[in-house]
Amino acid sequence: MLVVDAQIHLWEKGTPSPPHRQEPYSAAEAIAAMDEAGVDRALIHPVLWDPDSNELAIEAVRQYPDRFRIMGWFYLDDPNGRDRVAIAKSGRAWSGCASISTSATSASG
């Protein structure tokens, strides 16, 4: 039976709110934990507290293409929002993107 973790977070910076793990979590750490727990694949949900979390997720998929997929996100008021959706749909940059979610406004909006 295939075991999939439907929501994991990877990040390098920023401060998560409880109950999230408080220290950064890398793709390599996730793979080690998945192997130990018998998890075959995981869906990465990039976090809001690390502005580079989408890129981190993309790199994780590139490093472990058979283990990760992404639920990418962007802000609806992002002037590049349409471009981000087009890129995601084309597979050019978000290879492995399983779905896209949005947030109404950016932290600055």
C-alpha positions in Angstrom: 0.0 0.0 0.0 1.3 3.5 -0.9 1.5 5.8 2.1 1.3 9.5 1.4 1.6 12.3 3.9 -0.9 14.9 2.6 0.7 17.9 4.3 4.3 18.7 5.2 6.1 22.0 5.5 9.6 22.8 4.6 11.3 26.1 5.4 14.6 27.8 6.2 13.7 31.1 7.8 10.9 32.9 9.6 9.0 32.1 12.8 6.1 29.7 12.6 3.1 29.9 14.9 2.4 27.1 17.4 1.7 24.2 17.0 4.2 24.1 14.1 7.7 22.8 14.6 9.8 25.8 15.6 13.0 25.1 13.9 13.6 25.0 10.1 12.8 21.7 8.3 14.7 20.6 5.2 13.8 18.2 2.4 16.6 15.9 3.6 15.2 15.8 7.1 11.7 15.1 5.7 13.0 12.2 3.6 14.8 10.7 6.6 11.6 11.0 8.7 9.5 9.6 5.9 11.8 6.6 5.5 11.8 6.0 9.3 7.9 6.1 9.4 7.4 4.1 6.2 5.9 7.1 4.2 6.4 6.8 0.5 5.5 10.3 -0.7 4.5 13.7 0.7 2.7 16.8 -0.5 4.6 19.9 0.4 2.5 22.9 1.5 4.8 26.0 1.3 4.6 28.1 4.4 3.6 31.8 4.7 6.3 32.6 7.2 9.2 31.9 4.8 8.9 34.0 1.7 11.1 31.6 -0.2 9.1 28.5 0.7 7.7 28.0 -2.9 11.3 27.9 -4.3 12.4 25.6 -1.5 9.5 23.2 -2.4 10.4 23.3 -6.1 14.0 22.4 -5.2 12.8 19.5 -3.0 10.8 18.1 -6.0 13.8 18.5 -8.2 16.0 16.6 -5.7 13.4 13.9 -4.9 11.0 13.8 -7.8 9.5 10.4 -6.8 8.9 11.5 -3.2 7.4 15.0 -3.2 4.7 17.1 -4.9 3.8 20.7 -4.2 0.7 22.6 -3.3 2.1 26.0 -4.4 0.6 29.3 -3.3 0.6 33.0 -4.2 -1.2 36.1 -3.1 -4.2 37.2 -5.1 -3.0 40.8 -5.1 0.4 39.7 -6.5 0.9 41.6 -9.8 2.6 38.5 -11.1 -0.3 36.2 -10.1 -1.5 35.4 -13.7 2.1 34.7 -14.7 2.6 32.3 -11.8 -0.6 30.4 -12.7 0.5 30.1 -16.3 4.0 28.9 -15.3 2.5 26.4 -12.9 0.1 25.1 -15.5 2.9 24.7 -18.1 5.1 22.7 -15.7 8.1 24.9 -16.6 9.0 25.9 -13.1 6.6 24.2 -10.8 7.2 20.6 -12.0 5.5 18.4 -9.5 2.9 21.0 -8.6 -0.2 19.1 -7.5 -2.4 22.2 -7.0 -2.3 25.9 -6.3 -3.9 27.8 -3.5 -4.2 31.5 -2.9 -4.4 34.0 -0.1 -6.5 37.1 -0.4 -3.8 39.7 0.3 -0.1 39.9 0.8 1.4 40.8 4.2 2.1 44.3 2.7 -1.4 44.6 1.2 
